[in-house]
Every structure is written in C-alpha cells, then in structure tokens.
Amino acid sequence: MISLHRVLKLRDLEIFQVEREGTILSYVVIEDTRKPFTEEDKKLDPLCYMDEEDINAILNVFRISIINDEKLNEEDSDLIRSFFSDFVNNTNLTNFIIKEYIQEDLYDYDIDIKFFNKILKDIGSNYIIEEFDEMNWIYLSQD
C-alpha cells in the first residue's frame, strides 16, 4: 500500500514523500510554473506530435518531478505517474509535464530547506525556498 506525506506546501510548490510499507519510494515535486511550455518542453513526447497552435494555447504548465535514488521499476513509475497526473486539472489552458530524476544521494540529507533547495536545483527548477523563521512554518504550510 502506498501512502503520501506532503512535506512542504507553498503557493506554487508542493513536495510529497511517497512511501510503501514504511519505506520511502520517492519524492514528488509539483511546481506551478505559471508559464506556458518552453521550447525544450515542446520537443518532449507527446508534445512533439501536437499541433503548434494547440501547444501555444496552453498558458500554464505544472511540472511534476519524481525523484528517487535509483531508477523506479515500471510498475512503481506508472503508479506514481498515474496518481499524480490526477492532481492537475487539465483544461485547454492548463497542462502538465511529468519527468523522473535520479539523485543518488537523495536520502543522505535531513529534510529541511537546504534539502528542498537541493532537490529543486537538481531537477532544474528556478524556484528557491528562502529561509524563514520557524514560527512562520505553520502559516506557510497552510498557504
């Protein structure tokens, strides 16, 4: 059985810890870019087969990044992809991209702001979490 723990929730960013039977399976980052597809995105399958006009109509892209310390087996990958793809409401203006990343030293760090920023840097995100007072943590998490 898979369980989720949302370890960070900000306005445009959420990070989940996906566990199976008490063991961390992966981390998943959902980032609301508030931007359309990039030229690099348009080269990805299946976007590369879509009509340019349809792609350019999408104004907001969510990036879903699955991070693990080793390649996930196909069954786990499909399960996580399927589950998290339901987190985004697809419309004619909104869509998402899912990518998997391997970060070999993923579990060598404490779960804190430095850890989150390392993950974000490793997946190529421009998002940087600023240091903040621990008293504000509860309010940030409820944003």
matplotlib code that plots the C-alpha trace (Angstrom):
import matplotlib.pyplot as plt

x = [0.0, 1.3, 0.9, 1.7, 3.1, 3.1, 6.3, 6.1, 3.2, 3.7, 1.6, 3.2, 5.1, 4.3, 6.7, 5.4, 7.1, 5.7, 6.1, 5.3, 5.2, 7.1, 9.9, 10.3, 9.7, 10.3, 9.8, 7.4, 7.6, 4.6, 5.5, 3.0, 5.3, 2.6, 4.2, 3.5, 5.6, 9.2, 10.8, 12.5, 9.2, 7.7, 10.3, 9.1, 6.8, 3.8, 4.1, 6.4, 3.4, 0.9, -0.2, 1.9, -1.3, -2.7, 0.6, 0.8, -2.8, -1.7, -0.8, 0.1, 2.2, 2.6, 5.8, 5.6, 9.0, 9.5, 12.8, 14.4, 17.9, 17.7, 15.5, 12.0, 10.6, 8.0, 5.1, 6.0, 6.7, 3.3, 1.6, 3.2, 2.7, -1.0, -1.7, 0.0, -1.4, -4.8, -3.6, -3.7, -7.0, -6.3, -8.0, -7.5, -5.3, -3.5, -1.5, 1.4, 4.7, 6.0, 9.7, 11.7, 15.0, 17.7, 19.5, 21.9, 22.5, 18.8, 18.5, 21.8, 20.3, 18.0, 14.6, 14.9, 15.0, 18.5, 17.3, 14.3, 16.5, 18.9, 16.1, 14.8, 18.2, 18.8, 15.5, 16.3, 13.7, 14.1, 12.2, 14.3, 12.9, 14.0, 15.0, 12.2, 11.5, 10.3, 7.3, 6.1, 6.4, 2.8, 1.4, 3.4, 2.3, -1.3, -0.9]
y = [0.0, 3.5, 6.4, 10.1, 12.7, 16.3, 17.5, 21.1, 23.1, 26.6, 28.7, 27.4, 24.3, 21.1, 18.3, 14.9, 11.9, 8.7, 5.6, 1.9, -0.2, 2.4, 2.8, 5.9, 5.1, 8.6, 12.3, 14.1, 17.8, 19.6, 23.1, 25.5, 27.4, 29.9, 29.9, 28.1, 25.2, 26.1, 25.3, 22.4, 21.1, 21.2, 18.6, 16.0, 13.1, 13.5, 17.3, 17.0, 15.4, 18.0, 21.0, 24.1, 26.2, 23.8, 23.8, 27.6, 27.9, 26.3, 29.2, 27.4, 24.3, 22.3, 20.3, 17.1, 15.7, 12.2, 12.0, 8.7, 7.4, 4.8, 4.1, 3.1, -0.2, 0.3, -0.7, 1.9, 4.5, 4.0, 4.0, 7.3, 8.9, 7.9, 9.0, 12.5, 13.2, 13.4, 16.3, 18.7, 19.8, 19.7, 22.3, 23.9, 26.4, 24.2, 21.1, 19.3, 17.5, 14.6, 13.7, 11.3, 12.1, 10.0, 11.7, 9.0, 10.9, 11.7, 10.1, 11.4, 14.7, 15.9, 17.1, 20.9, 23.9, 23.0, 19.6, 21.0, 23.5, 20.8, 18.8, 21.8, 22.6, 19.0, 19.0, 22.3, 24.3, 28.1, 28.0, 28.8, 28.5, 31.3, 30.8, 31.9, 31.9, 28.6, 30.5, 31.1, 27.5, 26.6, 29.6, 28.9, 25.3, 26.5, 29.0]
z = [0.0, -0.9, 1.4, 0.8, 3.2, 2.0, 3.5, 2.0, 0.7, -0.6, -3.0, -6.2, -4.9, -3.1, -2.2, -1.3, 0.2, -1.3, 0.9, 0.6, 3.8, 5.7, 3.2, 1.1, -2.5, -3.9, -3.6, -5.9, -6.6, -8.1, -9.3, -10.8, -13.3, -14.2, -17.6, -21.0, -22.3, -23.1, -26.4, -24.7, -23.4, -26.9, -28.0, -25.5, -26.4, -26.9, -27.3, -30.3, -32.2, -31.3, -33.4, -32.6, -32.2, -29.6, -27.6, -27.7, -26.4, -23.1, -20.8, -17.5, -17.1, -14.0, -13.6, -11.7, -10.9, -9.5, -7.7, -6.5, -5.6, -8.3, -11.4, -10.4, -11.8, -14.5, -12.2, -9.5, -12.1, -13.8, -10.4, -9.3, -12.7, -12.8, -9.3, -9.5, -13.0, -11.4, -9.2, -12.1, -13.7, -17.4, -19.4, -22.8, -20.9, -18.3, -18.7, -17.0, -17.7, -15.7, -15.5, -13.5, -11.9, -10.2, -7.3, -5.9, -2.6, -2.1, 1.3, 2.7, 3.9, 6.7, 5.4, 5.7, 3.4, 2.2, 1.2, -0.6, -2.4, -3.4, -4.9, -6.8, -8.1, -9.2, -11.2, -12.9, -11.1, -10.8, -7.5, -4.4, -1.0, 1.2, 4.8, 7.2, 10.9, 12.3, 13.9, 10.3, 9.2, 10.3, 8.4, 5.3, 5.2, 5.3, 2.4]

ax = plt.figure().add_subplot(projection="3d")
ax.plot(x, y, z, "-o")
ax.set_aspect("equal")
plt.show()
